[in-house]
Amino acid sequence: MEVDEEEMNCEVCGRRFDRKHLWKIHLKSVQHMERLSEVANRVSVMKEEQGIKELEEQRFSKLREEMKPWIEKYHEEMFKCLGILSPRTEPQSTNLTESIMNHLKYSRPRRLIQQKRKVLFSFISKIVSLVNPRAKLEVYGSIPHKLDSENSDIDVSLISPPDTDVQTLLSLINDYLTACQSPYLTNQLILTARIPVLNIHDTLIDIHLDLSAWHHDKEEIALIFTTYLACDPRVRPFLKAIRHWSKSRGINDAYTGTINSFGWTVIGLAYLQIHDVIPLLDSIFDEGTKETKENKEWKSKNEEDVGRLFFGFFEWILAFDYKTKRISIRHGGVTAKEEEKFEDGTVFCVERPRTAYQNVTRQVTVGTLKWIRREMHVALETLQAGGLLNDLCKKPK
């Protein structure tokens, strides 16, 4: 009887046989058939992925052609904005109030900065109209409230039609920006955030724009801030000074576990409520509506100047019992913490003005709160030694 000693290989399964008949048996086995099926499926998936990739390349090719005239026009407008702004020098201040008022005046964005912002915003508006003509944009935050400085970002809300998924809309806008292939524009889409956002940066004119999904209470919060800013002439310089101090000292960034500008603004308003500079929230906002009441007759009983208010802010915030209390302008400034009603972290709790039990400082940890409070102590000690706003806002070493 002839014996076949030829070595046989099964390349599909990666097995080796020293008998031909064993190899033939293997080819008819269930394991081999399952492996063949897996390979066939893998080949099919690879072909499908290749097909999708080719379709994506075709789609981006069409987008590049569509965006070509618009990006050329944008570059043309952008180059008109190029220019060097001389450093600003504030006049010498003799007291804290004067230093705060000088900062408010001399930190306002100059015309060239405003022009740069307009060019970038107009370009993004054009892209949004190409993606979905029914979508709308609205600038919110520091710029419309005149609390911005020359390095402030443009915060923009994307208001999508009711039948449109906002994440899909942001993704398409991101695709259009990527298709522009501009050497100056960078874009980063973050869909995992509580409120999805598209970060856009023009590196040539150094202007940032954050395009985020519209939140249902942004309009109401804007009305509250606008009304409070109009209540008393001390409100705007006071809030601007707090925001400037926190940014200068590196404790104004939610991504680092500190408090962003929105959080500091709410904290500042709470302090002004407690000290009768501004009225309580229920006196300016009609419950169940989106309208503010008239406040033409409001007159503060507090006669302290903005310097004394600013000094007192640090005394108050350092004495604040953050373990048992929360800051809430819905409740006159401060109320019981009730941390069991919050879904977020409550190491330090600042309640969103029109959304009960939502903490806008949920990112603050025990460690970052120690950092924030250390900066507060430094600020108070500087003020007690006669320091002015610029002394507080020196960059940390």
Order of alpha helices (4+ residues) and beta strands (2+ residues): beta-beta-alpha-alpha-alpha-alpha-beta-beta-alpha-beta-beta-beta-alpha-alpha-alpha-alpha-beta-beta-alpha-alpha
